[in-house]
């Protein structure tokens, strides 16, 4: 009995310490100074409640006046009007939704719950077809140059190529590593793909359906988010050891390595403002200014929301969207030096 009382007392102390730690952490988050490089402009309300206690958004994608958010926890894509920040439609039957891409009149969303890519009509937000997406499809992009949808298969370590008109698979590319985010080169049609487990970035020729080059990430490990400056031929790979690696897209040479925050997942590049963004799950957005193709400086580790791992930028308004759990915070950039 004495041992039981001792164990119960120890458990109580442990629980108390955990509660105090959580309270202290949230007090810290609430007392941080306001960001200088971004300005909060609103919170987007999540869609209807799910059967899960916590909601989770994985990727987001901006197309025109609509923001598409993949609610992994609810198995749906939320369609948000960027003028009002209101959810205007939900596209369901997409178990464990992740990424969204748009090609022509249709949207494409990965659903790792049934290993498919769901095709939906942009005009009425109705699901029209499901296409095989490989093993655990995650990120997805449209390669406009070669007119193909590319789905990065996380667990399958492959890339699935889909004809967006025929809505059918036309090829599979073995990658040799766990696939995270990808980017397509609008000039050549080549696809750049982060491989998380082996800390590589590979170059894919979608027409030959093969990997043509493998780039090492220098000091960066565990890459996830990937952004691309097509004009200057620079790739921005966010890594889980709190580094953003800048590479020459044509040669794979590492031209810069910059510090970012903890828990990074997403990356975006604004070519007009020449800013690189890294969204960090521990509640910051790393804002980096591009002075030239090979010169960069961190402007700020801007405070955001705890859990804010995913980022999307509206190319027309430059508004920044950061997903944290089931909500989306909207920010406008603040001009700086």
WOBELVEN-V287523 format. One record per pair of residues at least 12 apart in sequence whose ideal C-beta (glycine too) atoms are under 10 Angstrom apart, sorted by the first residue. I is the first residue (numbers start at 0). GAP is how many residues later the second one is. If there is no record, write none. Layout:
BEGIN
I&GAP / I&GAP
END
This chain:
BEGIN
24&257 / 24&258 / 24&281 / 25&280 / 27&255 / 27&278 / 28&253 / 28&254 / 28&274 / 28&275 / 28&276 / 28&277 / 29&273 / 30&272 / 31&251 / 31&252 / 31&269 / 31&270 / 31&271 / 31&272 / 32&269 / 32&270 / 33&268 / 33&269 / 34&249 / 34&250 / 34&252 / 34&264 / 34&265 / 34&266 / 34&267 / 34&268 / 34&269 / 34&296 / 34&299 / 35&251 / 35&263 / 35&264 / 35&266 / 35&267 / 35&298 / 35&300 / 36&238 / 36&240 / 36&248 / 36&249 / 36&250 / 36&251 / 36&252 / 36&262 / 36&263 / 36&264 / 36&265 / 36&283 / 36&294 / 36&296 / 36&297 / 36&298 / 36&299 / 37&237 / 37&239 / 37&247 / 37&249 / 37&261 / 37&262 / 37&264 / 37&265 / 37&266 / 37&281 / 37&282 / 37&284 / 37&291 / 37&292 / 37&293 / 37&294 / 37&295 / 37&296 / 37&298 / 38&263 / 38&281 / 38&291 / 38&292 / 38&293 / 38&294 / 38&295 / 39&263 / 39&264 / 39&265 / 39&282 / 39&289 / 39&290 / 39&291 / 39&292 / 40&44 / 40&278 / 40&279 / 40&288 / 40&289 / 40&290 / 40&291 / 41&42 / 41&43 / 41&277 / 41&286 / 41&287 / 41&288 / 41&289 / 41&290 / 42&42 / 42&262 / 42&281 / 42&284 / 42&285 / 42&286 / 42&287 / 43&13 / 43&23 / 43&25 / 43&34 / 43&36 / 43&37 / 43&38 / 43&40 / 43&41 / 43&42 / 43&43 / 43&277 / 43&279 / 43&282 / 43&283 / 43&284 / 43&285 / 43&286 / 44&33 / 44&35 / 44&40 / 44&41 / 44&42 / 44&281 / 44&282 / 44&283 / 45&23 / 45&25 / 45&27 / 45&28 / 45&32 / 45&41 / 45&277 / 45&279 / 45&280 / 45&281 / 45&282 / 46&22 / 46&24 / 46&27 / 46&29 / 46&30 / 46&31 / 46&32 / 46&33 / 46&40 / 46&42 / 46&43 / 46&45 / 46&279 / 47&26 / 47&28 / 47&30 / 47&39 / 47&42 / 48&25 / 48&277 / 49&21 / 49&23 / 49&24 / 49&25 / 49&26 / 49&276 / 50&22 / 50&23 / 51&19 / 51&20 / 51&21 / 51&22 / 51&274 / 52&20 / 53&19 / 53&253 / 53&271 / 53&272 / 54&16 / 54&17 / 54&18 / 54&19 / 54&268 / 54&270 / 54&271 / 54&272 / 55&14 / 55&15 / 55&16 / 55&17 / 55&18 / 55&40 / 55&41 / 55&251 / 55&253 / 55&254 / 55&267 / 55&268 / 55&269 / 55&270 / 56&12 / 56&13 / 56&14 / 56&15 / 56&16 / 56&17 / 56&21 / 56&40 / 56&41 / 56&250 / 56&252 / 56&253 / 56&264 / 56&265 / 56&266 / 56&267 / 56&268 / 56&269 / 56&270 / 56&271 / 57&12 / 57&13 / 57&14 / 57&15 / 57&38 / 57&39 / 57&40 / 57&41 / 57&42 / 57&52 / 57&54 / 57&80 / 57&81 / 57&207 / 57&208 / 57&251 / 57&252 / 57&265 / 58&13 / 58&18 / 58&38 / 58&39 / 58&40 / 58&41 / 58&42 / 58&50 / 58&51 / 58&79 / 58&80 / 58&81 / 58&122 / 58&206 / 58&207 / 58&251 / 58&252 / 58&253 / 58&264 / 59&17 / 59&18 / 59&20 / 59&39 / 59&40 / 59&206 / 59&208 / 59&250 / 59&251 / 59&252 / 59&253 / 59&261 / 59&262 / 59&263 / 59&268 / 60&16 / 60&38 / 60&39 / 60&40 / 60&41 / 60&46 / 60&47 / 60&48 / 60&79 / 60&80 / 60&81 / 60&251 / 60&260 / 61&18 / 61&20 / 61&38 / 61&40 / 61&206 / 61&250 / 61&251 / 61&252 / 61&253 / 61&254 / 61&255 / 61&257 / 61&259 / 62&16 / 62&19 / 62&37 / 62&38 / 62&39 / 62&44 / 62&59 / 62&251 / 63&18 / 63&38 / 63&58 / 63&250 / 63&252 / 64&15 / 64&16 / 64&17 / 64&18 / 64&19 / 64&249 / 64&251 / 64&252 / 65&13 / 65&14 / 65&15 / 65&16 / 65&17 / 65&22 / 65&23 / 65&36 / 65&41 / 65&56 / 65&59 / 66&12 / 66&13 / 66&14 / 66&15 / 66&18 / 66&20 / 66&33 / 66&245 / 66&247 / 66&252 / 66&254 / 66&261 / 66&263 / 67&12 / 67&21 / 67&23 / 67&29 / 67&31 / 67&32 / 67&33 / 67&34 / 67&39 / 67&41 / 67&52 / 67&54 / 67&57 / 67&244 / 68&18 / 68&21 / 68&28 / 68&31 / 68&241 / 68&243 / 68&252 / 68&254 / 68&257 / 68&258 / 68&259 / 69&21 / 69&24 / 69&26 / 69&27 / 69&28 / 69&29 / 69&30 / 69&39 / 69&40 / 69&41 / 69&68 / 69&70 / 69&240 / 69&253 / 70&19 / 70&20 / 70&21 / 70&23 / 70&25 / 70&26 / 70&27 / 70&252 / 70&255 / 71&22 / 71&23 / 71&24 / 71&25 / 71&26 / 71&38 / 71&39 / 71&40 / 71&41 / 71&254 / 72&23 / 72&24 / 72&252 / 72&253 / 73&16 / 73&18 / 73&20 / 73&21 / 73&22 / 73&23 / 73&252 / 74&16 / 74&17 / 74&18 / 74&19 / 74&20 / 74&21 / 74&22 / 74&36 / 74&38 / 74&39 / 74&43 / 75&13 / 75&14 / 75&15 / 75&16 / 75&17 / 75&18 / 75&19 / 75&21 / 75&33 / 75&35 / 75&42 / 75&51 / 76&12 / 76&13 / 76&14 / 76&15 / 76&17 / 76&20 / 76&22 / 76&23 / 76&30 / 76&32 / 76&34 / 76&41 / 76&43 / 76&48 / 76&50 / 77&12 / 77&13 / 77&19 / 77&22 / 77&248 / 77&250 / 78&12 / 78&21 / 78&28 / 78&41 / 78&43 / 78&46 / 79&241 / 79&248 / 79&250 / 81&232 / 81&234 / 81&235 / 81&237 / 81&239 / 81&248 / 82&234 / 84&234 / 84&236 / 84&243 / 84&245 / 86&241 / 87&37 / 88&31 / 88&35 / 88&36 / 88&37 / 89&35 / 90&16 / 90&18 / 90&27 / 90&29 / 90&30 / 90&33 / 90&34 / 90&35 / 90&36 / 91&26 / 91&35 / 92&18 / 92&20 / 92&21 / 92&23 / 92&25 / 92&27 / 92&34 / 92&37 / 93&15 / 93&16 / 93&17 / 93&18 / 93&19 / 93&20 / 93&22 / 93&23 / 93&24 / 93&26 / 93&33 / 93&36 / 94&16 / 94&17 / 94&18 / 94&19 / 94&20 / 94&21 / 94&23 / 95&14 / 95&15 / 95&16 / 95&17 / 95&18 / 95&19 / 95&40 / 95&41 / 95&42 / 96&12 / 96&13 / 96&14 / 96&15 / 96&16 / 96&21 / 97&12 / 97&13 / 97&14 / 97&15 / 97&35 / 97&38 / 97&39 / 97&40 / 97&41 / 97&42 / 97&53 / 97&54 / 97&56 / 98&12 / 98&18 / 98&38 / 98&39 / 98&40 / 98&41 / 98&42 / 98&52 / 98&53 / 98&82 / 98&83 / 98&211 / 99&18 / 99&20 / 99&39 / 99&40 / 99&41 / 99&212 / 100&16 / 100&38 / 100&39 / 100&40 / 100&41 / 100&42 / 100&48 / 100&49 / 100&50 / 100&61 / 100&63 / 100&83 / 101&18 / 101&20 / 101&39 / 101&40 / 101&47 / 101&62 / 102&16 / 102&19 / 102&38 / 102&39 / 102&40 / 102&41 / 102&44 / 102&45 / 102&46 / 102&59 / 102&60 / 102&61 / 102&62 / 103&18 / 103&38 / 103&43 / 103&60 / 103&61 / 104&16 / 104&17 / 104&18 / 104&59 / 105&13 / 105&14 / 105&15 / 105&16 / 105&17 / 105&22 / 105&23 / 105&43 / 105&58 / 105&59 / 105&61 / 106&12 / 106&13 / 106&14 / 106&15 / 106&18 / 106&20 / 106&21 / 106&33 / 106&35 / 107&12 / 107&21 / 107&23 / 107&25 / 107&32 / 107&33 / 107&34 / 107&41 / 107&42 / 107&43 / 107&54 / 107&56 / 107&59 / 108&18 / 108&21 / 108&24 / 108&28 / 108&31 / 108&42 / 109&23 / 109&24 / 109&26 / 109&27 / 109&28 / 109&29 / 109&30 / 109&39 / 109&41 / 109&42 / 109&43 / 109&44 / 109&50 / 110&19 / 110&22 / 110&26 / 111&21 / 111&22 / 111&23 / 111&24 / 111&25 / 111&26 / 111&41 / 111&42 / 111&43 / 111&44 / 112&23 / 113&16 / 113&18 / 113&19 / 113&23 / 114&15 / 114&17 / 114&18 / 114&19 / 114&20 / 114&21 / 114&22 / 114&36 / 114&38 / 114&40 / 114&41 / 114&45 / 115&13 / 115&14 / 115&15 / 115&16 / 115&17 / 115&18 / 115&21 / 115&35 / 116&12 / 116&13 / 116&14 / 116&15 / 116&16 / 116&17 / 116&20 / 116&23 / 116&32 / 116&34 / 116&43 / 116&45 / 116&47 / 116&50 / 116&52 / 117&12 / 117&13 / 117&15 / 118&12 / 118&30 / 118&43 / 118&45 / 118&48 / 127&39 / 128&38 / 128&39 / 129&37 / 130&18 / 130&20 / 130&29 / 130&31 / 130&32 / 130&33 / 130&35 / 130&36 / 130&37 / 130&38 / 131&19 / 131&28 / 131&30 / 131&36 / 131&37 / 131&40 / 132&16 / 132&18 / 132&19 / 132&20 / 132&23 / 132&27 / 132&29 / 132&36 / 133&17 / 133&18 / 133&19 / 133&20 / 133&21 / 133&22 / 133&23 / 133&24 / 133&25 / 133&26 / 133&27 / 133&28 / 133&35 / 133&38 / 133&39 / 133&45 / 134&18 / 134&19 / 134&20 / 134&21 / 134&22 / 134&23 / 134&25 / 135&15 / 135&16 / 135&17 / 135&18 / 135&19 / 135&20 / 135&21 / 135&22 / 135&42 / 135&43 / 136&14 / 136&15 / 136&16 / 136&17 / 136&18 / 136&19 / 136&21 / 136&22 / 136&23 / 136&42 / 137&13 / 137&14 / 137&15 / 137&16 / 137&17 / 137&18 / 137&40 / 137&41 / 137&42 / 137&43 / 137&44 / 138&12 / 138&13 / 138&14 / 138&15 / 138&20 / 138&40 / 138&41 / 138&42 / 138&43 / 138&44 / 138&54 / 138&55 / 138&85 / 138&86 / 138&87 / 139&12 / 139&20 / 139&22 / 139&41 / 139&42 / 140&40 / 140&41 / 140&42 / 140&43 / 140&50 / 140&51 / 140&52 / 140&85 / 141&20 / 141&22 / 141&42 / 142&18 / 142&21 / 142&39 / 142&40 / 142&41 / 142&42 / 142&43 / 142&45 / 142&46 / 142&47 / 142&48 / 142&61 / 142&63 / 142&64 / 143&40 / 143&41 / 143&42 / 143&45 / 144&39 / 144&40 / 144&41 / 144&42 / 144&43 / 144&44 / 144&45 / 144&46 / 144&61 / 144&62 / 145&15 / 145&38 / 145&42 / 145&43 / 145&44 / 145&45 / 145&59 / 145&60 / 145&61 / 146&16 / 146&17 / 146&18 / 146&42 / 146&59 / 147&12 / 147&13 / 147&14 / 147&15 / 147&16 / 147&22 / 147&23 / 147&36 / 147&41 / 147&43 / 147&58 / 147&59 / 148&12 / 148&13 / 148&14 / 148&15 / 148&18 / 148&20 / 148&21 / 148&57 / 149&12 / 149&21 / 149&23 / 149&29 / 149&32 / 149&33 / 149&34 / 149&41 / 149&43 / 149&54 / 149&56 / 150&18 / 150&21 / 150&28 / 150&31 / 151&21 / 151&23 / 151&26 / 151&27 / 151&28 / 151&29 / 151&30 / 151&39 / 151&41 / 151&42 / 151&43 / 152&19 / 152&20 / 152&22 / 152&25 / 152&26 / 153&24 / 153&25 / 153&26 / 153&42 / 154&23 / 154&24 / 155&16 / 155&18 / 155&19 / 155&22 / 155&23 / 156&17 / 156&18 / 156&19 / 156&20 / 156&21 / 156&22 / 156&38 / 156&40 / 156&41 / 157&13 / 157&14 / 157&15 / 157&16 / 157&17 / 157&18 / 157&21 / 158&12 / 158&13 / 158&14 / 158&15 / 158&16 / 158&20 / 158&23 / 158&32 / 158&34 / 158&43 / 158&45 / 158&47 / 158&50 / 158&52 / 159&12 / 159&13 / 159&19 / 160&12 / 160&30 / 160&43 / 160&45 / 160&46 / 160&48 / 169&36 / 169&39 / 170&35 / 170&36 / 170&37 / 170&38 / 170&39 / 171&37 / 172&18 / 172&20 / 172&29 / 172&31 / 172&32 / 172&33 / 172&35 / 172&36 / 172&37 / 172&38 / 173&35 / 173&36 / 173&37 / 174&18 / 174&20 / 174&23 / 174&25 / 174&27 / 174&29 / 174&36 / 174&39 / 175&19 / 175&21 / 175&22 / 175&24 / 175&26 / 175&35 / 175&38 / 176&16 / 176&17 / 176&18 / 176&19 / 176&20 / 176&21 / 176&22 / 176&23 / 176&24 / 176&25 / 176&34 / 176&37 / 176&46 / 177&16 / 177&17 / 177&18 / 177&19 / 177&20 / 177&44 / 177&45 / 178&14 / 178&15 / 178&16 / 178&17 / 178&18 / 178&23 / 179&13 / 179&14 / 179&15 / 179&16 / 179&17 / 179&21 / 179&42 / 179&43 / 179&44 / 179&45 / 179&46 / 179&57 / 179&58 / 179&85 / 180&12 / 180&13 / 180&15 / 180&42 / 180&43 / 180&44 / 180&45 / 180&46 / 180&56 / 180&57 / 180&84 / 180&85 / 180&86 / 181&12 / 181&19 / 181&20 / 181&22 / 181&44 / 181&46 / 182&18 / 182&43 / 182&44 / 182&45 / 182&46 / 182&47 / 182&52 / 182&53 / 182&54 / 182&66 / 182&84 / 182&86 / 183&20 / 183&22 / 183&44 / 183&46 / 184&18 / 184&43 / 184&45 / 184&48 / 184&50 / 184&64 / 184&65 / 185&42 / 185&44 / 185&45 / 186&43 / 186&44 / 186&46 / 186&62 / 187&15 / 187&17 / 187&42 / 187&61 / 187&62 / 188&15 / 188&16 / 188&17 / 188&18 / 189&13 / 189&14 / 189&15 / 189&16 / 189&17 / 189&22 / 189&23 / 189&59 / 189&60 / 190&12 / 190&13 / 190&14 / 190&15 / 190&20 / 191&12 / 191&21 / 191&23 / 191&34 / 191&36 / 191&43 / 191&45 / 191&55 / 191&57 / 192&18 / 192&30 / 192&33 / 193&23 / 193&26 / 193&28 / 193&29 / 193&30 / 193&31 / 193&32 / 193&41 / 193&43 / 193&44 / 193&45 / 193&73 / 194&16 / 194&19 / 194&20 / 194&22 / 194&27 / 194&28 / 195&25 / 195&26 / 195&27 / 195&28 / 195&43 / 195&44 / 196&24 / 196&25 / 196&26 / 197&16 / 197&18 / 197&19 / 197&23 / 197&24 / 197&25 / 198&17 / 198&18 / 198&19 / 198&20 / 198&21 / 198&22 / 198&23 / 198&24 / 198&38 / 198&40 / 198&41 / 198&42 / 198&46 / 199&13 / 199&14 / 199&15 / 199&16 / 199&17 / 199&23 / 199&37 / 199&52 / 200&12 / 200&13 / 200&14 / 200&15 / 200&16 / 200&19 / 200&22 / 200&25 / 200&34 / 200&36 / 200&44 / 200&46 / 200&48 / 200&51 / 201&12 / 201&13 / 201&50 / 202&12 / 202&32 / 202&46 / 202&47 / 202&49 / 212&37 / 212&38 / 212&39 / 213&38 / 214&20 / 214&22 / 214&30 / 214&32 / 214&33 / 214&34 / 214&36 / 214&37 / 214&38 / 214&39 / 215&29 / 215&31 / 215&36 / 215&38 / 216&18 / 216&20 / 216&22 / 216&24 / 216&26 / 216&28 / 216&30 / 216&35 / 216&37 / 216&40 / 217&19 / 217&21 / 217&25 / 217&27 / 217&28 / 217&29 / 217&35 / 217&36 / 217&37 / 217&38 / 217&39 / 218&20 / 218&22 / 218&24 / 218&26 / 218&35 / 218&38 / 219&17 / 219&18 / 219&19 / 219&20 / 219&21 / 219&22 / 219&23 / 219&24 / 219&25 / 219&26 / 219&27 / 219&34 / 219&37 / 220&18 / 220&19 / 220&20 / 220&21 / 220&22 / 220&24 / 221&16 / 221&17 / 221&18 / 221&19 / 221&21 / 221&42 / 222&14 / 222&15 / 222&16 / 222&17 / 222&18 / 222&20 / 222&21 / 222&22 / 222&41 / 222&44 / 223&13 / 223&14 / 223&15 / 223&16 / 223&39 / 223&40 / 223&41 / 223&42 / 223&43 / 223&54 / 223&55 / 223&85 / 224&12 / 224&13 / 224&14 / 224&19 / 224&35 / 224&39 / 224&40 / 224&41 / 224&42 / 224&43 / 224&52 / 224&53 / 224&54 / 224&84 / 224&85 / 224&86 / 225&12 / 225&21 / 225&40 / 225&41 / 225&42 / 225&43 / 226&17 / 226&19 / 226&39 / 226&40 / 226&41 / 226&42 / 226&43 / 226&49 / 226&50 / 226&51 / 226&84 / 226&86 / 227&21 / 227&39 / 227&40 / 227&41 / 227&43 / 228&17 / 228&20 / 228&40 / 228&41 / 228&42 / 228&45 / 228&47 / 228&61 / 228&64 / 229&19 / 229&39 / 229&41 / 230&40 / 230&62 / 231&14 / 231&16 / 231&17 / 231&37 / 231&39 / 231&42 / 231&58 / 231&60 / 231&61 / 231&62 / 232&14 / 232&15 / 232&16 / 232&17 / 232&18 / 232&60 / 233&12 / 233&13 / 233&14 / 233&15 / 233&16 / 233&21 / 233&22 / 233&35 / 233&42 / 233&56 / 233&59 / 233&60 / 233&62 / 234&12 / 234&13 / 234&14 / 234&15 / 234&17 / 234&20 / 234&32 / 234&34 / 235&20 / 235&22 / 235&31 / 235&32 / 235&33 / 235&40 / 235&41 / 235&42 / 235&52 / 235&54 / 235&60 / 236&17 / 236&30 / 236&41 / 237&20 / 237&22 / 237&23 / 237&26 / 237&27 / 237&28 / 237&29 / 237&30 / 237&38 / 237&39 / 237&40 / 237&41 / 237&42 / 237&48 / 237&73 / 238&18 / 238&21 / 238&25 / 238&39 / 239&20 / 239&22 / 239&23 / 239&24 / 239&25 / 240&19 / 240&21 / 240&23 / 241&16 / 241&17 / 241&18 / 241&19 / 241&20 / 241&21 / 241&22 / 241&36 / 241&38 / 241&40 / 241&44 / 242&14 / 242&15 / 242&16 / 242&17 / 242&21 / 242&35 / 243&12 / 243&13 / 243&14 / 243&15 / 243&16 / 243&20 / 243&23 / 243&32 / 243&33 / 243&34 / 243&42 / 243&44 / 243&52 / 243&54 / 244&12 / 244&13 / 245&12 / 245&30 / 245&42 / 245&44 / 245&47 / 245&48 / 245&49 / 245&50 / 247&45 / 247&46 / 252&41 / 254&38 / 254&39 / 254&40 / 254&41 / 255&32 / 255&34 / 255&37 / 255&38 / 255&39 / 255&40 / 255&41 / 256&39 / 257&18 / 257&20 / 257&28 / 257&30 / 257&38 / 257&39 / 257&40 / 258&19 / 258&27 / 258&29 / 258&39 / 258&42 / 259&16 / 259&17 / 259&18 / 259&19 / 259&20 / 259&24 / 259&25 / 259&26 / 259&27 / 259&28 / 259&38 / 259&41 / 260&17 / 260&18 / 260&19 / 260&20 / 260&21 / 260&22 / 260&23 / 260&24 / 260&25 / 260&40 / 260&41 / 260&43 / 260&47 / 261&18 / 261&19 / 261&20 / 261&21 / 261&22 / 261&39 / 262&16 / 262&17 / 262&18 / 262&19 / 262&20 / 262&21 / 262&43 / 262&44 / 262&45 / 262&46 / 263&14 / 263&15 / 263&16 / 263&17 / 263&18 / 263&20 / 263&21 / 263&22 / 263&45 / 263&47 / 264&13 / 264&14 / 264&15 / 264&16 / 264&43 / 264&44 / 264&45 / 264&46 / 264&58 / 265&12 / 265&13 / 265&14 / 265&15 / 265&19 / 265&42 / 265&43 / 265&44 / 265&45 / 265&46 / 265&56 / 265&57 / 266&12 / 266&19 / 266&21 / 266&44 / 267&17 / 267&42 / 267&43 / 267&44 / 267&45 / 267&47 / 267&52 / 267&53 / 267&54 / 268&19 / 268&21 / 268&44 / 269&20 / 269&43 / 269&44 / 269&45 / 269&48 / 269&50 / 269&63 / 270&19 / 270&42 / 270&44 / 271&43 / 271&44 / 271&46 / 271&61 / 272&14 / 272&16 / 272&17 / 272&40 / 272&45 / 272&60 / 272&62 / 272&63 / 273&14 / 273&15 / 273&16 / 273&17 / 273&18 / 273&22 / 274&12 / 274&13 / 274&14 / 274&15 / 274&24 / 274&38 / 274&43 / 274&45 / 274&58 / 274&61 / 275&12 / 275&13 / 275&14 / 275&20 / 275&22 / 275&23 / 276&25 / 276&34 / 276&35 / 276&36 / 276&43 / 276&45 / 276&54 / 276&56 / 277&20 / 277&23 / 277&33 / 278&25 / 278&29 / 278&30 / 278&31 / 278&32 / 278&33 / 278&41 / 278&42 / 278&43 / 278&44 / 278&45 / 279&21 / 279&22 / 279&24 / 279&26 / 279&28 / 279&29 / 279&31 / 279&42 / 280&23 / 280&24 / 280&25 / 280&26 / 280&27 / 280&28 / 280&29 / 280&43 / 281&19 / 281&22 / 281&24 / 281&25 / 281&26 / 281&27 / 282&18 / 282&19 / 282&20 / 282&21 / 282&22 / 282&23 / 282&24 / 282&25 / 282&26 / 282&39 / 282&41 / 283&16 / 283&17 / 283&18 / 283&19 / 283&20 / 283&21 / 283&22 / 283&24 / 284&15 / 284&16 / 284&17 / 284&18 / 284&19 / 284&20 / 284&23 / 284&26 / 284&35 / 284&37 / 284&44 / 284&46 / 285&12 / 285&13 / 285&14 / 285&15 / 285&16 / 286&12 / 286&13 / 286&14 / 286&15 / 286&33 / 286&46 / 286&47 / 286&49 / 287&12 / 288&47 / 288&48 / 296&40 / 298&35 / 298&37 / 298&38 / 299&34 / 299&36 / 301&18 / 301&20 / 301&29 / 301&32 / 303&16 / 303&18 / 303&20 / 303&25 / 303&27 / 304&17 / 304&18 / 304&19 / 304&20 / 304&22 / 304&23 / 304&24 / 305&18 / 305&19 / 306&15 / 306&16 / 306&17 / 306&18 / 306&19 / 306&20 / 307&13 / 307&14 / 307&15 / 307&16 / 307&17 / 307&19 / 307&20 / 307&21 / 308&13 / 308&14 / 308&15 / 308&16 / 309&12 / 309&13 / 309&14 / 309&18 / 310&12 / 310&20 / 311&16 / 312&18 / 312&20 / 313&16 / 313&18 / 316&13 / 316&15 / 316&16 / 317&13 / 317&14 / 317&15 / 318&12 / 318&13 / 318&14 / 319&12 / 319&13
END
